[in-house]
Amino acid sequence: MFSFLGITPEQVRQLREEHGIYMLESSRVNVAGLNDRALPRVASAIRRVMQ
């Protein structure tokens, strides 16, 4: 299952470069691929780039 986060290409770049989280520049991400260990780290990184 995929979802669009609605973040900017610059925020996507930050997630890639600063947090090692990869998604399309459109912010499309595979949320079904997140497991219990990865989800808190990914959510925290998204929160940081959105502030």
C-alpha positions in Angstrom: 0.0 0.0 0.0 1.4 3.4 -1.0 0.6 6.8 0.3 1.5 10.4 -0.6 2.9 12.4 2.4 2.3 15.8 0.7 5.8 17.0 1.6 8.0 19.1 -0.7 10.8 17.8 -2.9 13.2 19.6 -0.6 11.8 17.7 2.4 12.1 14.4 0.5 15.7 15.3 -0.2 16.3 15.9 3.5 14.8 12.6 4.4 17.1 10.9 1.9 20.3 12.7 2.8 19.9 13.2 6.5 17.9 10.2 7.6 18.5 7.5 4.9 14.7 7.3 4.2 13.9 6.8 0.5 10.8 7.7 -1.4 9.8 9.2 -4.7 10.3 13.0 -5.1 6.4 13.2 -5.2 6.6 11.9 -1.6 5.0 8.6 -2.5 6.1 6.0 0.1 5.3 2.3 0.7 3.7 2.4 4.1 3.0 -1.4 4.0 6.7 -1.9 4.1 7.1 -0.3 7.5 7.5 -2.7 10.4 7.4 -2.1 14.2 11.1 -1.3 14.4 11.2 1.1 11.4 7.9 3.0 12.0 9.0 5.1 15.0 12.3 6.1 13.3 10.5 7.1 10.0 7.8 9.0 11.8 10.3 10.9 13.9 12.3 11.8 10.8 9.2 13.0 8.9 8.2 15.1 11.9 11.7 16.7 12.0 11.7 17.7 8.3 8.2 19.1 8.6 9.0 21.5 11.4 
